[in-house]
Amino acid sequence: MTPAPTSKLRIRPWPRRTSGETCPPNEIAESLEKNGIKRLPIVHDGQLVGIASRANLVQVIATSGSKLDIPLSDLTIRDKVLKHLNSQRWAHTAHLNVTVNGGVIDLWGLAASEAERHAIRVAAENTPGVRAVNDRLTVGAIFVKNDRASRVAGKQ
């Protein structure tokens, strides 16, 4: 009688890196990348409940759209608003103060006209990461120096 052939079965040990079932996709992606792995076991009360792969993350991103936007810091939001306004010829940013707290922008200072005030508010509202804008601007005469002489903004 010949002995039955033996097969070599490779059993992997329980992975050291796991994730909880409520872990956000960005943390799973970070763990995959940081540890150089392609799949991450998902556990609940010490029991395996699933496995998250890179393909699963692509599916989440494709179906979630902008819901996965990572919130920007208040300083980053403020910098983006001011950078945009500084690039606009009509914006008098020397008379403007922008504060951001929790994604909520407060606009303080002077605008040369209602149109400028409205444009500043719209620019702030359209900045990524902004949750709300409080317009505390005042419309009034703004004195601006140019190459030839001083003039009142909006009244040439």
C-alpha positions in Angstrom: 0.0 0.0 0.0 1.3 3.4 -0.9 1.0 6.3 1.5 -1.4 9.1 0.6 0.3 12.1 -0.8 0.7 14.9 1.7 -0.1 18.5 0.8 1.5 21.5 2.3 -1.1 23.9 3.6 0.2 27.3 4.5 -1.6 28.8 7.4 -1.0 32.5 8.0 -0.8 33.7 11.6 -3.4 36.2 12.8 -2.3 39.6 11.5 -1.0 42.2 14.0 -2.8 45.1 12.2 -6.5 45.2 12.2 -9.2 47.8 12.1 -12.6 48.3 13.8 -15.8 48.1 11.8 -16.5 51.9 12.3 -13.0 53.0 11.2 -13.3 55.7 8.5 -12.0 54.9 5.0 -9.2 57.5 5.2 -7.7 55.7 8.3 -7.9 52.3 6.6 -6.2 53.8 3.5 -3.5 55.3 5.7 -2.9 52.0 7.5 -2.7 50.1 4.2 -0.1 52.5 2.9 1.9 52.9 6.0 2.2 49.2 6.6 2.7 48.2 2.9 -0.3 45.8 2.9 -3.1 45.2 0.5 -5.8 44.0 2.8 -6.8 44.9 6.4 -8.9 42.6 8.6 -11.9 44.3 10.1 -12.7 43.0 13.6 -15.5 43.5 16.1 -15.2 42.2 19.7 -12.1 40.3 18.6 -13.9 38.4 15.9 -13.2 38.8 12.2 -16.2 40.4 10.5 -14.6 41.4 7.1 -11.6 42.4 5.1 -11.0 45.8 3.6 -9.0 45.9 0.4 -7.7 48.7 -1.8 -10.4 47.8 -4.3 -13.0 48.4 -1.5 -11.6 51.9 -0.9 -11.8 52.7 -4.6 -15.5 51.7 -4.5 -16.1 53.9 -1.5 -14.4 56.9 -3.1 -16.2 56.4 -6.4 -19.7 56.2 -4.8 -19.2 58.8 -2.1 -18.0 61.8 -4.1 -17.4 64.9 -2.0 -18.6 63.2 1.2 -15.0 62.0 1.8 -13.5 65.5 1.7 -11.0 65.8 4.5 -11.7 69.0 6.5 -9.2 71.8 6.0 -7.7 73.5 8.9 -9.0 77.0 9.7 -5.6 78.5 8.9 -5.6 76.8 5.5 -9.1 78.1 4.8 -8.1 81.6 5.8 -5.0 81.5 3.6 -7.0 80.2 0.6 -9.6 83.0 0.9 -7.0 85.7 1.2 -4.9 84.3 -1.6 -7.9 84.4 -3.9 -9.0 87.9 -2.8 -5.4 89.2 -3.2 -5.4 88.0 -6.8 -8.5 90.1 -7.6 -7.9 93.6 -8.7 -11.2 94.8 -7.3 -10.6 93.5 -3.8 -9.2 96.0 -1.2 -7.7 93.4 1.1 -5.7 96.0 3.1 -9.1 96.9 4.7 -10.2 93.4 5.2 -9.8 90.9 8.1 -10.8 87.3 7.7 -11.1 85.0 10.8 -12.0 81.3 10.6 -13.2 79.1 13.5 -14.4 75.6 12.8 -14.8 76.3 9.1 -17.0 79.4 9.8 -15.6 82.6 8.3 -16.2 86.0 9.8 -15.5 88.9 7.4 -14.6 92.2 9.0 -13.5 95.5 7.6 -14.5 97.9 4.8 -15.7 97.2 1.3 -15.8 100.1 -1.3 -19.3 99.2 -2.5 -22.2 96.7 -2.1 -20.9 94.9 -5.2 -17.5 94.4 -3.6 -19.0 93.3 -0.3 -21.2 90.8 -2.2 -18.2 89.5 -4.2 -16.0 89.1 -1.1 -18.8 87.1 0.6 -19.3 84.9 -2.5 -15.6 84.3 -2.8 -15.5 83.2 0.9 -18.5 80.9 0.5 -17.0 79.2 -2.5 -13.7 78.4 -0.8 -13.3 74.6 0.0 -13.8 73.7 3.6 -16.1 76.7 4.4 -19.2 75.7 6.4 -20.7 79.3 6.8 -19.8 82.9 6.3 -20.7 85.8 8.7 -20.6 89.0 6.7 -19.6 91.8 9.1 -18.3 94.2 6.4 -19.1 97.8 6.3 -19.5 99.7 3.0 -17.7 103.0 2.9 -15.0 105.1 1.2 -11.6 103.5 0.9 -8.6 105.6 0.2 -6.1 103.8 -2.1 -2.8 105.0 -3.3 -2.0 104.5 -7.0 0.9 105.6 -9.1 -0.4 109.1 -9.8 -2.4 110.2 -6.8 -4.7 109.1 -4.1 -8.3 108.4 -5.1 -11.4 107.1 -3.4 -12.0 103.5 -4.4 -14.9 103.1 -6.7 -15.0 106.8 -7.6 -12.5 107.7 -10.3 
